[in-house]
């Protein structure tokens, strides 16, 4: 990186105009890859020829498209879209040269696409049409638009793929966010076959059938710390381990002819892509991919090309291709970087800091140029949501802007984060919830003593569950934070459980605690009851249509602070849900956040 580039500063508007591509899907004739691109301000469906050229836009909506998937036999695709971020996804069929037609049209219902059948006529999907709190599995004939429920159950059931003969369908049931089961449903008789009975907690994901329908390939952490790649014989139900690294496997993809399987390994937040040759059992690492995160693996119909979404700290999200014949990778899409040189993007350092009980907390540290010049820089502790989630080595416009503006950013994966095994992800369960907040306290103390940052200018920022962590940090350890930013975080578990989407309550109770049995404890850890402790300036961001952490959570926190005469910065969007998606709103939200941080903890000092 040249000294000239190091000194260059870019506006936040420039960073927010960096574009992202994702969700690749091959056309059945092998000529195109369709994908989602947000160049218009929200994700829309585009396609690009495999031999290059200018991409072509296929959908033109003011709302964001959530996914797209080509039919396996015709040049048509299915995509999903909600309204104003309310997450009530409807499914649409798009034929080449025609307007999209709705396959579902019930605005208060959530639909989750499963997969196409090999005949390109039938699809699976899931819906909470019967009862808002429960998802059942369905099959639909997209020609007649007639659908029928293939599995009814008072739980969270997600339809997956058909067997190759389309006589049965796979259904994934979430018992909790960390415990799942797979069922095989006979479409004619309705018989339900439980494929994964198990003791204790186990997770099964990415299920795909072999071409002859005799095996099911999946990732599972049954009886192990990390998810391994396994093949289940559907007759004997015996599972054979195909790959068992000391980190989680996923995502995965099997080629149509069943000869090859692609899978990625999550190694402390970095992805490694591997190709497994199923006949020999041999696998090899795919070289030539920069440091970052790999998602959404999908094979071309002839099995010669693998498309995947890739992004890294220095690479905004794009679609890449791997050629099995040539054993080479190349970038297919080139999403706009808003004129910002890639060389100015900062790669983080992977660090581990000690916490109160001798655990080492894995974290990513982004340091600006000013830190290299021995200045005491302000630092933002960036907390992920979930809580069963993970900060990874991925591209983040907000982080890159903050670093370019002279801030350090410290992103810890506190206890309860996924990606580090079963034991680690359960260290914050229910009564141990506040131990993860103690990890944030120790992060601030470690930063203060590191010599890398200004110990008087430590801020904390996070969204969703990360917002709860922010509110807990400033109420439980008020004096160590110079500023805080809460994006749609939980303030009061009592009101949260009453107002969050009914389909989420059971899964959330498994993590946070039962709202009735654990009512006293949930009250004890709710930040709203400790507002009088807050001394740090606080900012809030919220979407009015948020079905996960409704507006009332932020409202009550802001009102309580105002009642004490504490100034509050509150940005509310009428057309957003859980997360700020639309470009015009992101500009307002994050420019306000940066102004807030500049006012309270910037700039660096000698």
ABEGO torsion letter per residue (X at the ends): XBAAAAABBBBAAAAAABBBBBGBBBBAAGABBBBBBAAAGBBBBBBBBAAEEBBBBABBBABBBABBBBBAABBBBBBBBBBGGAGBBBBBBBBBGBBBBBABBBAABBBBBBBBBAAGABBBBBBAAABAABBBBBBBBAAAGBBBBABBBBBBBBBBBBBAAGABBBBBBBABAABBBBBBBBAAAGBBBBABBBBEBBBBBGBBBBAAGABBBBBBABGBABBBBBBBBAAAGBBBBABBBABBBOBBBBBAAGABBBBBBBBGGBBBBBBBBAAAGBBBBBBGBBBEBBBGBBBBAAGABBBBBBBBAABBBBBBBBBAAAGBBBBABBBBAGGBBAAABBBBBBBBBBBAAGBBBBBBBBBBAAAAAGBBBBBBBBBBBOABBBBBBBBBAAAAAAAAAGBBBBBBBBBGBBGAEAAAAAAABEAAAAAAAAAAAAAAAAAAAAGABBAABBBBBBBEAAAAAAAAAAAABAAABABBBBBGBBABAAAAAAABBAAAAAAAAAAAEBAAAAAAAAAAABAAAAAAABABBBBBBBBAABAABBAAAAAAAAAAAAAAGBBBBBBBBAABBBEBABAAAAAAAAAAAAAAAAAAAOBBBX
